[in-house]
Amino acid sequence: MPWEERDKVELRRLLVEAVVSGRLSMSAACKEFGVSRPTGYKWRKRYEEEGLKGLEDRSRCTHGVSSSVDPVVAAAVLADREAHPTWGARKIRKRLSWGDGEVPSERTVHRIIKRAGLVEPQGSKPEEPKRFARSRPNELWQMDHKSAIHGCWSRRAVPFVVLDDCTRYLIGLKALPDKGLASTWGSLWEMLGEFGLPEAILSDNDSIFHGLQGPSQLEVRLMRLGIKILHGRPYHPQTQGKVERLNATLEIDLLRNGSFGSAEELQAGFDGFRYDYNFERPNEAIGMDVPGRIYRPSDRQRPSVLPEMEYATGLVLRKVHKDGWISWGGYRISVGVGLNKELVEVRDSDTEIEIYYGPYRLKGAQIANLRRLK
């Protein structure tokens, strides 16, 4: 409900009355009226103290480090800090600027939360290495399995994270029963259906994401969708710095103090975290904007069923054995168990051969080094 469509004071009154009457929670009312929760708390406090007069606009000038701070502003700051205890002054001030009330300086916001005893002393932090982001949404996604969570229910839960590299938009955050292909691919397939196909996906070298002798089963399916597969350097998690930073935020904001009675409760917590991360939490990496404002789904739509890899007629094709090898010219050539029952193309010369899966070159080998079938 845009503020311009009706008198501002009247809209503020309706928001406050909806909350005071119990018809809507503060979060639901702020969402309906298109304002932030700090703004909603501010108008409620002003209305309770001053009536309709308190709902009129005031000066938007900042007060810097003045000793006197508007108690309504302080209440809004502390309300946002209470809702997001890990946020600092910069993020809270950015949220306040999205409303239509007074915006204090970042220093004033810090002073408010510090005086309330909500700032923990911290030592100096080492300068973080520079990060490089892709230039447009869906040029690259990052995906990762976080360490398993063992709750009070019978089975563990494995968080599966997918993040857009450019906008930091959290594509998906799912509590999976394991790291297996069925659960991981099922979740990723749904995300691809909702947001379209990225150009490439970056992951670590876990076996589900990266096969040893050839592509894993998940990699093979991404190849069939025309998605390029990238992997971080072994033992260098900074290659996936953005998703690792997200994992740290998830741990601090939700998992560290969370208590979940079931996997369903955990997933509900994930859903709430994902909404806040995408639409509420200002992100320094994107100029203190929120990912949900700048992310756009891919123009490449996911097909309804996974397509088969296509080959032109006249090529030399071989079907991959269940143990991950093909036979050619009396030789056994390993291509990886992820290609079980798939067709691959063999290109040979007098001295070497090359193996392709569709347009993807899998390997090349000198014929003299191949192992003959017995």
Residue pairs with C-beta under 8 A, 6 or more apart in sequence:
1 11
1 32
1 33
1 34
2 34
3 11
3 34
3 35
3 100
8 55
8 57
8 100
9 52
9 55
9 56
11 33
12 43
12 47
12 55
13 47
13 52
13 55
14 33
15 29
15 30
15 32
15 33
15 35
15 40
15 43
16 43
16 44
16 47
16 55
18 24
18 29
18 32
19 25
19 26
19 29
19 40
19 44
20 44
24 32
26 37
26 40
26 41
26 44
27 37
29 40
30 36
30 37
30 39
30 40
33 40
35 98
35 99
35 100
36 80
36 95
36 96
36 98
36 99
37 79
37 80
37 83
38 76
38 77
38 79
38 80
38 92
38 95
38 96
38 99
39 76
39 96
39 98
39 99
39 100
39 101
41 75
41 76
41 79
42 72
42 73
42 75
42 76
42 99
42 101
43 54
43 55
45 71
45 72
45 75
46 54
46 55
46 72
47 54
47 55
57 100
58 101
58 102
59 102
60 101
60 102
60 103
61 102
62 102
62 103
62 104
62 105
62 108
63 69
63 70
63 102
63 104
63 105
63 108
64 105
64 107
64 108
65 105
65 107
65 108
65 111
66 108
69 104
69 108
69 111
69 112
70 102
72 101
72 102
73 96
73 101
73 102
73 104
73 112
74 112
76 96
76 101
77 92
77 96
77 104
77 109
77 112
77 113
78 112
78 113
78 116
78 118
80 87
80 92
80 95
80 96
81 87
81 92
81 113
81 116
81 118
84 91
84 92
84 253
84 276
84 280
84 281
85 118
86 249
86 252
86 253
87 281
88 110
89 106
89 107
89 109
89 110
89 113
90 106
90 282
90 284
90 288
91 281
91 282
91 288
92 109
92 113
93 103
93 104
93 105
93 106
93 109
94 282
94 288
95 280
95 282
96 103
96 104
96 109
97 103
104 112
110 119
113 119
129 238
129 241
131 241
131 242
131 285
133 165
133 166
133 242
133 285
134 140
134 165
134 166
135 166
136 166
137 164
137 166
137 167
137 169
137 294
137 295
137 296
137 297
137 298
138 164
138 166
138 195
138 196
138 197
138 198
138 199
138 296
138 297
138 298
138 300
139 165
139 166
139 198
139 199
139 200
140 164
140 165
140 166
140 198
140 199
140 200
140 201
140 202
140 230
141 162
141 163
141 164
141 165
141 171
141 198
141 200
141 201
141 202
142 161
142 162
142 163
142 165
142 201
142 202
142 203
142 240
142 242
142 243
143 160
143 161
143 162
143 163
143 188
143 201
143 202
143 203
143 209
143 243
144 160
144 161
144 203
144 204
144 240
144 243
144 244
144 247
145 158
145 159
145 160
145 161
145 176
145 179
145 184
145 206
145 208
146 158
146 159
146 160
146 161
146 247
146 250
148 156
148 157
148 158
149 156
149 157
149 158
149 159
149 175
149 255
149 260
149 266
150 156
151 157
151 260
151 261
151 262
151 263
151 266
152 260
152 261
153 261
153 262
153 263
155 177
155 263
156 177
156 178
157 175
157 176
157 177
157 263
157 266
158 175
158 176
158 177
158 178
158 179
158 183
159 173
159 174
159 175
159 176
159 250
159 270
160 172
160 173
160 174
160 175
160 176
160 183
160 184
160 187
160 188
161 170
161 172
161 173
161 243
161 246
161 247
161 250
162 170
162 171
162 172
162 173
162 188
162 191
163 169
163 170
163 171
163 242
163 243
163 246
164 171
164 198
164 291
164 295
165 202
165 242
167 286
167 291
167 294
167 295
168 242
168 246
168 283
168 285
168 286
168 291
169 278
169 291
169 292
169 294
169 295
170 246
170 274
170 277
170 278
170 291
171 191
171 195
172 187
172 188
172 190
172 191
172 274
173 250
173 270
173 271
173 273
173 274
174 187
174 267
174 270
175 263
175 266
175 267
175 270
176 183
176 184
176 187
177 183
177 263
179 206
179 208
180 208
181 208
181 217
181 218
184 208
184 218
185 217
185 218
185 221
188 218
189 302
192 225
192 302
193 302
194 297
195 297
195 298
196 297
196 298
196 299
196 300
196 301
196 302
197 225
197 226
197 227
197 298
197 300
197 301
197 302
198 227
198 298
199 227
199 228
200 227
200 228
200 229
200 230
201 222
201 227
201 228
201 229
201 230
202 230
202 231
202 232
202 239
202 240
203 209
203 210
203 229
203 230
203 231
203 232
203 240
204 210
204 231
204 232
204 237
204 240
205 231
205 232
205 234
207 216
208 216
208 218
209 216
209 218
209 219
209 231
210 216
210 219
210 231
211 217
211 219
211 336
211 337
211 338
212 336
213 324
213 334
213 335
213 336
213 337
214 324
214 334
214 335
214 336
214 337
214 338
214 339
214 362
214 363
215 223
215 229
215 336
215 338
215 339
215 357
215 360
215 362
216 336
216 338
217 338
217 340
218 338
219 229
219 338
220 338
220 339
220 342
220 357
221 306
222 229
223 229
223 309
223 357
223 358
223 360
224 306
224 307
224 308
224 309
224 358
225 302
225 303
225 306
225 307
226 300
232 239
232 240
233 239
237 244
238 244
242 285
246 277
249 277
250 273
253 273
253 276
254 269
254 270
254 273
258 266
258 269
260 266
260 269
277 291
278 290
278 291
278 292
278 295
279 290
279 291
279 292
280 290
281 290
282 288
282 289
282 290
283 289
283 290
283 291
286 294
309 342
309 343
309 357
309 358
310 358
311 317
311 343
311 345
311 358
315 345
316 345
316 346
316 347
316 348
317 343
317 344
317 345
317 346
318 326
318 327
318 328
318 343
318 344
318 346
319 326
319 341
319 342
319 343
320 326
320 335
320 336
320 339
320 340
320 341
320 342
320 343
320 344
321 327
321 340
322 337
322 340
322 341
323 337
324 334
324 335
324 336
324 337
324 338
324 339
324 340
325 332
325 333
325 334
325 335
326 332
326 333
326 335
326 344
326 346
326 355
327 333
327 373
328 346
328 348
328 353
329 348
330 372
330 373
331 367
331 370
331 371
331 372
331 373
332 370
332 371
332 372
332 373
333 353
333 355
333 365
333 370
335 344
335 355
335 357
335 362
335 363
336 362
339 357
342 357
344 355
344 356
344 357
344 362
345 355
345 356
345 357
345 358
346 353
346 354
346 355
347 353
347 354
347 355
347 356
348 354
348 367
350 367
351 366
351 367
351 368
352 364
352 365
352 366
352 367
353 364
353 365
353 367
353 370
354 361
354 363
354 364
355 361
355 362
355 363
355 364
356 362
